[in-house]
C-alpha cells in the first residue's frame, strides 16, 4: 500500500532512530547527549549493569574510590537507590597546580533504578569489592502449583 514507508526503514527501526539521534547531537553541538537512545543518562554515576535470573535481579555498579561504609543502598516501592559521595582527588585552590583535564566524577551522587514487581525487598544483599558494588535482589518464592487429591465423602 505504501511502498515508500516500507523501504525507508530497511533495517532495525531503533538503529535508524539511534543514528538520527547522534546526527542531531552533532548538528547542535550537544556533546552531553547520551551515546545512544538506548543508553541512560550520559554522566550518570555510578555506571551500572543489570540482569535477571530465575532467582534474583543482579545489579553491578562501577564506583571505584568509595568507602564501603558510606554507600547507601535502599529499596522502597519498587525502586533501588544507590547513594553516596566520592571525594575529589584534585589539588586544592591554594596549591600551585594547573589541572588540564578533570574527567573523574567527584561529589554526592544518587542513582535510582526501577525493579520488577516480583522481587523481595526484605532480602537485598550488597557487597563492595575492587570498586564494584554488587547488589543481589532475590525474587519472591511463589508457591508451586500442586495437585489436590479429591476424596469421596462417606454418606
C-alpha positions as CSV (number, residue, x, y, z in Angstrom):
1,X,0.0,0.0,0.0
2,X,2.8,2.5,1.0
3,X,5.9,1.0,-0.5
4,X,8.0,4.1,0.3
5,X,7.4,3.7,4.0
6,X,8.4,0.0,3.9
7,X,11.6,0.7,2.1
8,X,12.7,3.8,4.0
9,X,13.4,1.7,7.1
10,X,15.0,-1.5,5.7
11,X,16.8,-2.4,8.9
12,X,16.2,-2.1,12.6
13,X,13.9,0.8,13.3
14,X,15.6,1.6,16.6
15,X,19.0,1.7,14.9
16,X,17.6,4.3,12.5
17,X,16.4,6.4,15.4
18,X,19.7,6.0,17.1
19,X,21.6,7.2,14.0
20,X,19.2,10.2,13.7
21,X,19.8,11.0,17.4
22,X,23.6,11.1,17.0
23,X,23.3,13.3,13.9
24,X,21.1,15.8,15.8
25,X,23.6,15.8,18.7
26,X,26.4,16.6,16.2
27,X,24.3,19.2,14.4
28,X,23.5,21.1,17.6
29,X,26.9,20.5,19.2
30,X,25.4,18.8,22.2
31,X,28.2,16.6,23.4
32,X,26.4,15.9,26.7
33,X,23.7,13.8,25.0
34,X,23.7,10.1,25.8
35,X,25.7,8.0,23.4
36,X,22.5,6.2,22.4
37,X,18.8,6.4,22.8
38,X,19.0,3.1,24.5
39,X,21.6,4.4,27.0
40,X,20.9,6.0,30.3
41,X,21.9,9.5,31.2
42,X,25.4,10.2,29.8
43,X,27.1,11.3,33.1
44,X,25.1,9.0,35.4
45,X,27.2,7.8,38.3
46,X,27.8,5.0,39.1
47,X,27.5,3.2,35.8
48,X,25.5,0.1,36.2
49,X,25.0,-3.3,34.6
50,X,21.8,-5.1,35.5
51,X,20.5,-8.5,34.7
52,X,18.0,-11.1,35.9
53,X,18.0,-14.8,36.6
54,X,15.2,-17.0,37.8
55,X,16.3,-16.5,41.3
56,X,17.3,-12.8,41.5
57,X,17.9,-9.4,40.0
58,X,21.6,-8.6,40.0
59,X,23.0,-5.1,39.8
60,X,26.6,-4.2,39.4
61,X,27.5,-0.6,40.0
62,X,31.0,0.5,38.9
63,X,32.1,3.0,41.6
64,X,35.8,3.0,42.3
65,X,37.3,5.0,45.1
66,X,34.4,4.9,47.6
67,X,34.4,4.0,51.2
68,X,32.0,1.0,51.5
69,X,30.7,2.2,54.9
70,X,29.4,5.4,53.3
71,X,27.5,3.8,50.4
72,X,23.7,3.8,51.0
73,X,21.6,1.1,49.3
74,X,17.9,1.1,49.8
75,X,14.8,-0.4,48.3
76,X,11.4,1.3,48.6
77,X,8.2,1.0,46.5
78,X,10.0,-1.0,43.7
79,X,12.9,1.4,43.4
80,X,16.5,0.6,44.2
81,X,18.5,3.6,45.3
82,X,22.3,3.8,45.4
83,X,23.6,7.0,47.1
84,X,26.9,8.3,48.5
85,X,29.7,10.7,47.9
86,X,33.1,10.4,46.2
87,X,35.8,12.8,47.4
88,X,37.8,14.8,44.9
89,X,41.4,13.9,44.5
90,X,42.3,17.2,42.7
91,X,44.7,19.6,44.4
92,X,43.1,22.5,46.3
93,X,42.9,26.1,45.0
94,X,45.9,27.0,47.3
95,X,48.2,24.6,45.5
96,X,50.1,25.9,42.5
97,X,48.9,23.2,40.2
98,X,47.1,23.7,36.9
99,X,44.5,21.0,36.1
100,X,44.2,20.4,32.3
101,X,41.6,17.6,32.5
102,X,39.1,16.5,35.1
103,X,37.1,13.6,33.8
104,X,36.5,11.7,37.0
105,X,33.3,12.3,38.9
106,X,33.5,13.7,42.4
107,X,30.8,14.8,44.8
108,X,27.5,13.5,46.0
109,X,25.5,11.0,43.8
110,X,22.2,9.3,43.8
111,X,21.2,6.6,41.3
112,X,17.6,5.2,41.2
113,X,16.8,2.0,39.4
114,X,13.3,0.5,38.8
115,X,12.9,-3.1,39.9
116,X,10.5,-5.8,38.7
117,X,7.4,-6.4,40.8
118,X,8.3,-9.9,41.9
119,X,11.4,-9.1,44.0
120,X,11.7,-9.5,47.7
121,X,12.9,-6.1,49.2
122,X,13.4,-7.6,52.6
123,X,16.3,-9.9,51.4
124,X,18.5,-7.5,49.5
125,X,22.3,-8.1,49.8
126,X,25.1,-5.7,48.8
127,X,28.8,-6.2,48.7
128,X,31.6,-3.8,47.6
129,X,34.9,-5.2,46.3
130,X,37.6,-3.7,44.0
131,X,35.4,-0.7,43.1
132,X,32.4,-2.8,42.1
133,X,29.2,-2.7,44.2
134,X,27.2,-5.9,43.7
135,X,23.5,-5.8,44.7
136,X,21.5,-9.0,44.7
137,X,17.7,-8.6,45.0
138,X,16.1,-12.1,45.3
139,X,12.8,-12.8,43.6
140,X,9.9,-13.8,45.8
141,X,9.3,-17.5,46.2
142,X,6.0,-18.3,44.5
143,X,4.1,-21.3,45.6
144,X,4.3,-24.0,43.1
145,X,1.1,-25.4,41.8
146,X,0.2,-28.7,43.4
147,X,-2.3,-31.4,42.7
148,X,-5.1,-31.7,45.4
149,X,-6.5,-35.1,45.9
150,X,-10.2,-35.4,45.9
151,X,-11.6,-38.0,48.3
152,X,-15.0,-39.5,48.3
153,X,-17.2,-38.4,51.3
154,X,-19.0,-41.1,53.2
155,X,-22.8,-40.8,53.3
